Amino acid sequence: MQAPIKLKSLLDQLNTVIVGKAAQVHDGVACLLAGGHLLIEDVPGVGKTTLAHALARTLGLQFSRVQFTSDLMPSDLSGVSVYERAREAFVFHPGPLFAQVLLADEINRASPKTQSALLEAMEEKQVTIDGETRPLPSPFFVIATQNPHDQIGTYALPESQLDRFHMRISLGYPDRLAERELLNGVDRRELLEQLPSLLNAAELQQLQQQVLQIHVAPPLLDYVQDLVAATRNGRWFAQGLSPRAGIAVLRAAKAQALLSGRDYAAPDDVQAILPQTVAHRLIPVGDAGRGAVEQVRAMLDAVKLA
């Protein structure tokens, strides 16, 4: 199976805006094709928000952006019911959460109460307000950015919320050549305004269905289960992956396969997406100073494909 031509065009367009970060752009697209929410973590100024905007615009989805701050309230996201004298009734005014893509900028600067307000929306694709359950648009994605935890004014995301993010990626500083292009090139905000939409909601949902149809052979399922089991044996991590995380790994691997133009998933697909899909769900033990991503890669080296 050949990769859909539109997917290659989509990646090419994103790479004109986020220069020198093709791997991270690829991961971001794979996450959304897998139907998951994306967390982009890094220091300010390296292009986290630009990537989130570019993804939303290129996918042709209705989106809203919220700057998370310490005084942001849950109702600022979900909306409120206001009494209207002319109607003699309370009328619900939806908040920015009612969009196909919510750009949650600097999500970890909001209080835990506001962060937790996203849990139902991210998992159930609905919100309950004033006792009434309201469905969110379809498709619905949260693309969130966050700053490192050691920066002033940040709150660590609770484990339950981190688990709702399908993947976490980090952009890092650009290399010298990419940074020179940024210094000499057009302002990224101007480029964003000029980006055409290459997909619409129906086409995106069709691609997501193709992801679900990617074939996974029993030996690859065994490999994924071996990796999940390795996270639970206490050697590498304080607490292992949940079954939901295992499903997330499989879907991300299928999306990786689709982007590679195949109708089957391979071990290389699992290995390529595993750190981005599970590291934010795990707390490493053992070697001092080794982060979760490095620990996942060490575990990958130790767990062999049967």
C-alpha positions, 0 to 999 in steps of 0.5 A: 500500500502506498502512503496517501499522497496527501499525507506526504504533502501534509508533512512537507507543508509542516516542515516548511514551517517547523524547520529541522524537526522532521522527526517531531513533525512526523510524530505529531501527525502520527499521534493525530492519525491514531486519534490521540491527544498530543503534548509538546514539552520544551523550553519557551521559544522553540516552536511548540505553539507554532507546531500546534497552530500549523497542525490545526491549520493544515488539517483543516479543523476548527480550532481555538487557542487558550493561554493557560494561566494560574487564574484560569477557571474550568468554566473559562474552558467549558462555557457558562449558562447565562440568564437571558431576560428576553428568553426568560431562561438560562442559555448555554454559551459554549467555551473554547473547548467546543472546537475540533482542536483545542490548543492548550498553550502552557497547560501546566501554568493552570491550577490542578483544578482547571487541568482536571477539567479537561479529563472528561473532555479528553477521554469521553469527548464530552463535558458535563455542565450544570448536570447536562452532558454535552458532546464535543465536536468530532473529531476532537483533539487537544494539542497542549504545550507545556514548559519544563517543571522546574520553571517558575509558575508551573504545576506538574500535570497529574498522572491521570491527565498525562495518561490521556495524552497519546504522545509527548514530544520535545522539539529541542533547539534547532541545529545551526543550519535550521536556525540560520534559516529561521534567522533569515526567513519569513516570520513564522506567524506570517507563514502560519497565516498563509498555510492552506488546509490540505485535509478536512474533518471527513478525510482525516476520519477516513485516514484514522479508519485506515490506521485501525485497519493496519494489520498486526501479526501475532508475533508483533502483538507478543512483542508489544506485550513483552514490552508492556510486561517489562515496564511492570517487573520493577527493574526499569520503572516504579509502576508499569504501563496500563492496558490503555497505554498498550493500546496507545502503543499499538495505535501509534505503531499502526499510524507510523506504518500508514505514514510509511506506506504499509498496510501492516505494522512492523517491530520498527514501527513500535520501536520508533514511537515507543519513547514518545508514547510511554515515557510520560506515563512512567517514572524511572528507577535504577540508574541515577540521572537517567530520564524516562525516555533514556530508560525506555530506550534502554529497556528496548535494547534489553527486550528482544523480539522473539 
